[in-house]
Amino acid sequence: MFQRVLSSHLWDTDPAVQREIGSRHQNSGFTLVELLVVIGIIAVLIGVLLPALNRARAQAQVSVCLSNQRQLAMAFMLYANDNRGLLPPYGTMNGSVFNELPDQYWWQLAQKYVSKANSQLGVSFMRCPSDRDPGRFGTYGVNYGYSQFGGVISYATIGFKDPGFAGGRRLSKIKPTTFLTGDCVHWAGTGDLAIYSPLTWPLNIDPDKDGVKDTNAVIYGGGQTRYNHFDPRHNKAGVCSFADGSARSVPLREFVTNQNKLWGP
């Protein structure tokens, strides 16, 4: 017994044995080269996965925006059903004076069909998740124009050209391929959540110099945005809802060239 314990003690204190044990401990860690290789592999994996994650996030945002605008289209249809087939007005013309009426904006008139009281569509409720400026008043705009020209959301007139006109166009008179709402960017302040119809404000200048006239000079010259307020914020496309209740992503080129006559009548 004593012999065995003594041998064990001598074995533990033998310098050669200690060096061997120390060598094993030293060899059990990572070298600097091995750490750098691991870090490099992790960096490559991040580089490969990050674009895929960004694409997945962007697609999820498009899906949310599609859902929002389908609900907007349904709200407009329900509003029209309750108002002699007319879509919501944008404001009123009294003589030659235009007024936007308090509590009569389209996002206020339609909100009761899809949201709780006192919420505003695209403003405090159902905002586009891809909006680049969360400080803006709203994220969606309507296909807007003078009542006697283009657009589906128009002036409600009082004693001006059409005294009986009381809102936007009749839903039944709009082709299914006509857009009702779309991703919109506008100048600061409340109101003007509208995409200015090129049928009323023709696309006659090319601010981005790509060879395609895509913006009205008057609107752009007034310190406003290009594309008549249409905002292609989903990878050079903007989501739109249509008169048949559907919604889809519309590439910028399709919008500015009026493919399928999406601007309307």
C-alpha positions, 0 to 999 in steps of 0.5 A: 500500500505504502509502496503504491502511494509513494510510486504514485507521488513520485510519478506526479512529481517527476519533471519529465511527467510534468513536462508531458502533462504541460505539453498536452495542456498546451496542445489542447487549445486553439492556435491563432491560425485556427481562430482566424480560420474559424472567424473567416468561415463565420464571416463567409457564412454571414455574407452568404446568409445576410442577402437571403435574410434581407430578401426574405424580410423584403418579401414579408414587407411586400406581403404585409403591404399587399394585405393592407391595400386589399383591405383598403380596396374592400373599404372603398367598395363598402363605402361605395355600397353605402353612398350610391356607388360613389367612391370617397371624395378628396375635397370640395370645389365651391365656385373656383375654390378648393377645400379639403374638409375636416373629417372628410379625407378619404382615409377618415371616411373609409376607416370605419370599414376596416379599423377601430374608431379614430384610427386613420388608414395608412396613417395611424393604422395599416402603415406600409412596413417599407416606408422609408420615412416614419415621420411622414403623415401617411404611406398610401395614396389614392388615384387622384384627379379632377372629377372631370378628368382622370383619377378615381378619387376626385373633387366633390363639387358644390356649384362647379361644373357638375353641381350634382357630383358628390364624390369620386367616380362610380365604382361600377364605371371603373375598369377592374384594372384601374388602381385605387390606391398605391404606395405613396410619398408626399411632402411634409404635413397632413393631407395630400395622400394622393398619387396624382393621376397622369391623366390629369397631370401628364408625365412630361419630364424625366428627373432621373435621366433614364430616358423615360418621362415619368413626372409632371413638371408642375408637381415636381417644380412645386418642390414635390416628389417625382413619379406624381407621388407614386413610390416604388419602395419595394425594390423599384416597384410599388404595391397597388390595389385595384377596382376588382379588390385585388392588389399586386406589386407594380414595377415603376416602368409599368406605372409610368407607361400605363400598362393595362391602362392602370391609370383608369378611364 
